[in-house]
Amino acid sequence: MNIKEQIKHYIAGQPETKSSELQALHQRIVKALPNCRLWFNNGKNTEGKIVTNPNIGYGFYTINYADGTSREFYQIGLSANKTGISVYILGLEDKTYLAKTFGKKLGKASVTGYCIRFKTLKDIDIDVLEAAIQYGVEATHKK
């Protein structure tokens, strides 16, 4: 199964309301980042044990480690969780920026250093979420 099929299968496998919201967010992110690289992480480690929620990834940046190694990873992640949906904006150096800049404008969302978590799309301002995503992509490209 290719990445697009994995994403489609993942979204379709969610409960009805969450599935339609994930699909709407997925389409919005792909439209906002039209040439982005798509990723799918099934949440399992190399032994096949579930270690995280499955997630869809968009874009890429290079993570450089202190030991001199590096690897590519996605910039934006989208995942269903028990209580709603999480959007991950990875690679930001300032871990307070999202909360300070977008937190109050988003609506009913929990904002940490790299994660925006909300129960349902109607609880947030999706235009503000898209602005946060665009900021995240631009910030990691400047590195």
Phi and psi in degrees as a GROMACS rama.xvg file:
@    title "Ramachandran Plot"
@    xaxis  label "Phi"
@    yaxis  label "Psi"
@TYPE xy
-78.7296  175.615  ASN-2
-62.6389  -43.9991  ILE-3
-60.7566  -38.9082  LYS-4
-68.1454  -39.4347  GLU-5
-62.0207  -42.626  GLN-6
-63.166  -47.0606  ILE-7
-59.9561  -43.8671  LYS-8
-64.5742  -42.6854  HIS-9
-61.1457  -49.8366  TYR-10
-62.0356  -45.2978  ILE-11
-64.246  -25.6905  ALA-12
-80.3504  -3.15136  GLY-13
-86.8917  158.603  GLN-14
-55.5421  152.468  PRO-15
-44.1353  -57.2078  GLU-16
-63.1161  -46.0203  THR-17
-65.7348  -37.7135  LYS-18
-60.6175  -45.9571  SER-19
-68.0193  -35.4378  SER-20
-70.9978  -40.8437  GLU-21
-62.031  -41.4866  LEU-22
-62.6096  -43.7605  GLN-23
-62.0422  -43.5096  ALA-24
-66.4293  -42.6341  LEU-25
-57.6  -48.6304  HIS-26
-62.6129  -39.7105  GLN-27
-66.2743  -42.0884  ARG-28
-66.5294  -44.2878  ILE-29
-62.1572  -36.9957  VAL-30
-68.4926  -39.5988  LYS-31
-71.8592  -29.3917  ALA-32
-124.797  67.3572  LEU-33
-59.8158  -29.3769  PRO-34
-108.018  20.8833  ASN-35
-73.9866  153.451  CYS-36
-77.7922  132.637  ARG-37
-95.7515  144.912  LEU-38
-131.89  156.871  TRP-39
-140.77  126.914  PHE-40
-113.993  116.458  ASN-41
-77.1423  -1.59315  ASN-42
85.4713  4.90071  GLY-43
-105.563  146.497  LYS-44
-84.7648  -174.612  ASN-45
-64.7584  -20.8427  THR-46
-89.1837  0.52501  GLU-47
85.1082  7.88315  GLY-48
-84.8546  136.037  LYS-49
-71.7387  122.747  ILE-50
-120.359  -10.0785  VAL-51
-159.487  166.661  THR-52
-67.5036  141.898  ASN-53
-58.2012  150.303  PRO-54
-151.108  154.496  ASN-55
-98.1551  137.934  ILE-56
-119.015  151.094  GLY-57
-134.041  137.31  TYR-58
74.9698  -172.23  GLY-59
-161.502  155.515  PHE-60
-148.148  166.504  TYR-61
-101.18  127.314  THR-62
-94.1233  123.601  ILE-63
-104.614  125.193  ASN-64
-96.2544  158.334  TYR-65
-60.1076  -28.1289  ALA-66
-81.0558  5.14931  ASP-67
92.5467  -7.48091  GLY-68
-84.6338  164.993  THR-69
-149.74  164.953  SER-70
-156.046  156.857  ARG-71
-87.9637  146.485  GLU-72
-149.779  162.98  PHE-73
-77.2025  155.351  TYR-74
-86.9093  -39.2684  GLN-75
-120.846  133.588  ILE-76
-122.554  149.458  GLY-77
-133.564  127.972  LEU-78
-148.513  142.83  SER-79
-83.9614  145.737  ALA-80
-134.866  178.98  ASN-81
-57.9946  -35.5413  LYS-82
-105.838  -1.47842  THR-83
165.111  -128.858  GLY-84
-133.014  143.282  ILE-85
-120.047  137.842  SER-86
-118.271  124.607  VAL-87
-104.51  131.376  TYR-88
-118.435  100.124  ILE-89
-97.6997  157.662  LEU-90
86.9633  7.51428  GLY-91
-78.2248  135.379  LEU-92
-78.3261  -39.7812  GLU-93
-89.5762  103.141  ASP-94
-74.8229  -0.942321  LYS-95
-104.747  -10.3846  THR-96
-60.6823  -47.715  TYR-97
-58.0221  -49.6373  LEU-98
-63.9469  -44.5646  ALA-99
-66.7753  -40.6126  LYS-100
-87.8291  -38.893  THR-101
-115.82  -16.9427  PHE-102
-50.9733  -55.8883  GLY-103
-71.7634  -28.4677  LYS-104
-78.5506  -22.4995  LYS-105
-68.5028  -33.907  LEU-106
108.436  -142.886  GLY-107
-82.2839  82.2651  LYS-108
-141.982  149.63  ALA-109
-97.4421  126.962  SER-110
-122.655  120.636  VAL-111
-109.958  -164.184  THR-112
-58.892  -31.504  GLY-113
-142.122  2.37451  TYR-114
-125.073  134.713  CYS-115
-115.728  115.521  ILE-116
-118.573  134.152  ARG-117
-149.16  160.227  PHE-118
-78.6342  -45.9432  LYS-119
-150.699  155.873  THR-120
-59.2116  -32.6665  LEU-121
-68.5112  -12.0171  LYS-122
-84.0539  -11.5213  ASP-123
-126.362  165.076  ILE-124
-92.9442  105.782  ASP-125
-65.1789  -27.5577  ILE-126
-66.4694  -36.8125  ASP-127
-68.8888  -40.0846  VAL-128
-60.5352  -44.4134  LEU-129
-62.393  -38.2978  GLU-130
-63.2392  -39.4242  ALA-131
-64.3546  -41.9721  ALA-132
-62.925  -47.039  ILE-133
-59.9714  -41.9469  GLN-134
-59.6815  -46.1216  TYR-135
-59.4995  -43.1701  GLY-136
-65.4316  -45.963  VAL-137
-63.6487  -40.2935  GLU-138
-64.7327  -39.3201  ALA-139
-77.1404  -22.7966  THR-140
-75.1423  -22.5592  HIS-141
-79.123  -14.8491  LYS-142
